Amino acid sequence: MKKLFLLLIAAAALPGMAKAEGDWNFALTPYAWFAGVNGTASTLPGAPVVPIEVTPSDAFNDSQVSAMLIFEAKQNRHGLLLDLIYTDSESDTTLVDAINLTLKSISRNKIYSAAYEYEFYNQDRTVVDMFAGLRYWKVDTIMEFGGGLGLLNGQRIRSAESWVDPLIGVKARTALGDSDFYAVGWLGGGGFGVGSDSFYDVSANIGYQWTKSIGTTLGYRLFNVDYKNGSFIYDMQQEGWALGLTWAF
C-alpha cells in the first residue's frame, strides 16, 4: 500500500507542472470485464512452471466478472489518467492424464496505473492523447494439486508478488460520422526490465453518447505481462469483453 500511495501522489502532482488556464473536465468510467487468463506461473523452487487457462467465454459463462475503473481529469491539453483493475479468475486443469494429476488455480490481481497525459491532436471530433506514468502490479496465485505422484501431490501453493513498472502509451477517441456513436481505445506498454521484463495493454471499444454527460461502451481489452524475480515466474495474458458506463462532469 505504501508503494501505491507514493505512486498516486507522484502522478497527481504531474498536472501541476502545466500552467494551462481553463476549467477542468472529468470523466469516470467503471467497467465490468469478463477476463480470461492464459499463461504460466511458478510453483515450487526447482519445479517446472504450470499452465493457467481460463478462456473469455469461460469467464463469461461462469460469471467470473473482473472490475475496472478509469478516471480522467483534463485542463486544456494536460491531464491525469488513473486506471484501476481487479481480476479474480479460477480454472481446473488436468496436467497429466496418466497419473490423474489435476490443478485448480486461483488468480487474483490488482493493477493500478497513474499517468500524466498530453493532448496533441483535437480536430474533427477526434482527440488523441499521449500518456506516461507508472503501473503497480500485485499478483496473488493459489495452486491446489490433486492426484498424481511425487512432489506436487496434494500441494497447495500460494505465490504473491508486487512491483512497479514505467508505463507509456497513446489513447484516442473519434466520432463515427455525424452519429452519436464513437470509437475509443488505447495502446500502452512498459516494464523495460525495471519491474517486469515487458508488458503491453490494448483496448478497443465502440460507444454511444446518450447525453452530453452519459455514454456507454462495449469493447475488448487485452494485456500481457512477463515478470521474473528469482524463482518467481509470472508470464500471463488476460483478455475479455468489457462493458462500461462513462460519466463526464
C-alpha atoms as one frame of an Amber mdcrd trajectory, in Angstrom:
protein
   0.000   0.000   0.000   2.877   2.371   0.698   4.155   1.920  -2.861   0.686
   2.568  -4.264   0.234   5.697  -2.118   3.536   7.153  -3.317   2.687   6.252
  -6.920  -0.635   8.108  -6.824   0.804  11.153  -5.043   3.555  11.453  -7.654
   1.132  11.148 -10.536  -1.331  13.615  -9.039   1.419  16.226  -8.869   2.216
  15.992 -12.583  -0.656  18.134 -13.907   0.545  20.936 -11.649   3.623  21.207
 -13.885   1.403  22.682 -16.599   0.487  26.387 -16.381  -2.591  25.962 -18.542
  -5.623  28.089 -17.838  -9.238  26.982 -18.147 -11.746  24.729 -16.495 -11.064
  21.140 -15.519 -13.078  18.398 -17.224 -13.564  14.996 -15.590 -14.693  11.572
 -16.807 -15.324   8.461 -14.699 -15.816   5.050 -16.335 -16.489   1.851 -14.354
 -16.296  -1.404 -16.345 -17.404  -4.985 -15.912 -14.677  -7.106 -17.511 -15.138
 -10.792 -18.363 -11.417 -11.545 -18.409  -9.902 -14.864 -19.345  -6.383 -15.830
 -18.244  -3.754 -17.717 -20.213  -0.117 -18.260 -19.276   2.307 -19.933 -16.899
   3.293 -19.382 -13.279   5.920 -20.848 -10.970   5.161 -23.421  -8.267   7.960
 -24.688  -6.017  11.625 -23.720  -6.482  13.158 -26.154  -8.938   9.786 -27.453
 -10.152   8.551 -26.646 -13.660   6.055 -23.847 -14.278   2.422 -24.864 -14.724
  -0.217 -23.563 -17.145  -3.197 -21.460 -16.102  -6.039 -21.090 -18.589  -9.489
 -19.528 -18.393 -10.961 -18.510 -21.764 -13.009 -15.289 -22.061 -16.090 -17.427
 -22.811 -15.443 -19.485 -19.656 -15.203 -16.274 -17.634 -18.492 -15.073 -19.117
 -20.346 -18.379 -18.663 -19.100 -18.773 -15.075 -19.833 -15.101 -14.251 -16.213
 -14.534 -13.254 -16.526 -10.766 -13.513 -13.492  -8.582 -13.020 -13.774  -4.847
 -12.477 -12.048  -1.816 -13.952 -12.333   1.885 -13.163 -10.840   4.632 -15.332
 -10.715   8.253 -14.178  -9.547  11.151 -16.324  -9.077  14.819 -15.392  -8.075
  17.328 -18.086  -7.378  21.033 -18.238  -6.841  22.189 -21.806  -4.120  19.849
 -23.177  -2.877  18.489 -19.858  -4.395  15.833 -17.648  -4.219  12.960 -15.201
  -5.222   9.387 -16.025  -5.949   6.702 -13.413  -6.684   3.085 -14.375  -7.627
   0.614 -11.614  -8.140  -3.113 -12.292  -9.157  -6.033 -10.088  -9.363  -9.549
 -11.534 -10.385 -12.834  -9.907 -10.232 -15.989 -12.043 -10.377 -19.731 -11.364
  -9.506 -22.701 -13.566  -9.443 -26.512 -13.290  -6.947 -28.422 -15.434  -5.707
 -31.990 -15.767  -1.939 -31.721 -16.098  -1.052 -35.405 -16.628  -3.837 -37.802
 -17.650  -1.813 -40.949 -16.970  -1.497 -40.243 -13.242  -4.613 -38.030 -12.944
  -2.598 -35.028 -11.759  -5.036 -32.107 -11.553  -4.631 -28.424 -10.822  -7.083
 -25.869  -9.509  -5.662 -22.385  -9.886  -6.977 -19.126  -8.458  -5.506 -15.883
  -9.761  -6.293 -12.560  -8.068  -4.641  -9.432  -9.415  -4.670  -5.756  -8.514
  -3.248  -3.451 -11.176  -3.140   0.310 -10.588  -1.866   2.837 -13.144  -1.364
   6.580 -12.850  -0.134   8.735 -15.718   0.250  12.281 -16.980  -1.389  12.777
 -20.366  -0.898  15.366 -23.085  -3.431  16.055 -25.846  -1.528  16.502 -29.096
  -4.432  16.287 -31.558  -8.008  17.604 -31.370  -9.812  18.114 -34.644 -12.994
  16.974 -36.428 -14.390  15.300 -33.278 -11.213  13.248 -32.850  -8.958  13.541
 -29.781  -5.577  11.813 -29.377  -3.527  11.840 -26.145  -0.104  10.539 -25.213
   0.463   9.392 -21.640   3.373   8.398 -19.408   3.401   7.231 -15.806   3.671
   4.180 -13.558   1.840   0.861 -13.174   1.681  -1.029  -9.868   1.087  -4.789
 -10.007   0.095  -7.091  -7.148  -0.454 -10.683  -8.245  -1.658 -13.480  -5.972
  -1.824 -17.035  -7.311  -3.080 -20.109  -5.443  -2.497 -23.587  -6.878  -4.107
 -26.727  -5.456  -2.840 -30.055  -6.853  -4.803 -33.283  -6.664  -3.989 -36.886
  -7.549  -0.706 -37.674  -9.231   2.558 -38.708  -7.668   5.695 -37.065  -6.361
   6.499 -33.538  -5.212   3.277 -31.794  -6.258   0.838 -34.422  -4.949  -1.589
 -32.759  -2.542   0.324 -29.474  -2.523  -1.371 -26.109  -2.012   0.999 -23.394
  -3.172   0.411 -19.682  -2.816   2.651 -17.184  -4.589   2.353 -13.418  -4.226
   4.470 -10.646  -5.683   4.227  -6.893  -6.275   6.260  -4.487  -8.380   6.126
  -1.132 -10.205   6.690  -0.581 -13.931   7.117   2.520 -16.086   4.204   2.995
 -18.482   3.858   4.845 -21.809   1.108   4.857 -24.387  -1.404   6.597 -26.603
  -5.200   6.739 -26.479  -7.788   8.129 -28.866 -11.485   8.826 -29.287 -13.287
   9.641 -32.525 -16.916  10.158 -33.510 -18.350   7.795 -36.097 -19.639  10.137
 -38.781 -22.361  12.518 -37.642 -23.930   9.955 -35.311 -23.786   9.661 -31.519
 -21.648   6.522 -31.856 -17.928   6.755 -31.229 -14.811   4.590 -31.092 -12.331
   4.776 -28.217  -9.197   2.816 -27.427  -5.603   2.832 -26.287  -2.257   1.115
 -26.707   0.181   1.047 -23.807   3.284  -0.789 -22.737   6.246  -0.709 -20.423
   8.307  -2.624 -17.937  11.602  -2.302 -19.817  13.304  -4.512 -17.215  12.598
  -2.098 -14.362   9.947  -4.318 -12.755   8.668  -6.763 -15.337  10.670  -7.647
 -18.419   7.861  -6.180 -20.504   4.109  -5.723 -20.737   1.608  -4.397 -23.254
  -2.020  -3.310 -22.891  -4.536  -2.883 -25.743  -8.201  -1.883 -25.695 -10.767
  -1.133 -28.425 -14.372  -0.065 -27.760 -17.493   1.156 -29.534 -19.620   3.609
 -27.561 -22.866   5.546 -27.725 -23.297   9.038 -26.283 -26.789   9.107 -24.757
 -26.496  12.629 -23.341 -23.721  15.208 -23.044 -22.675  13.569 -19.774 -23.530
   9.854 -20.174 -22.101   7.296 -22.589 -21.867   3.511 -22.706 -19.195   1.333
 -24.316 -18.729  -2.273 -25.359 -15.246  -3.452 -26.200 -12.340  -5.810 -25.696
  -9.246  -5.418 -23.522  -6.058  -7.468 -23.559  -2.835  -7.181 -21.617   0.219
  -9.384 -21.350   2.971  -9.273 -18.723   6.263 -11.177 -18.407   7.757 -10.943
 -14.906  10.550 -12.910 -13.244  12.160 -12.451  -9.846  14.391 -15.272  -8.650
  12.284 -18.437  -8.606   9.030 -16.474  -9.073   7.747 -16.534 -12.671   4.557
 -14.885 -13.899   4.077 -14.900 -17.681   0.404 -14.193 -18.190  -2.116 -12.778
 -20.630  -5.591 -11.572 -19.637  -8.269 -10.640 -22.133 -12.018 -10.406 -22.484
 -15.104  -8.343 -23.244 -15.707  -5.166 -21.254 -18.922  -3.235 -20.685 -18.551
   0.331 -19.426 -20.537   3.398 -18.405 -18.925   6.853 -18.724 -19.994   9.870
 -16.696 -18.464  13.187 -17.763 -18.664  16.221 -15.477
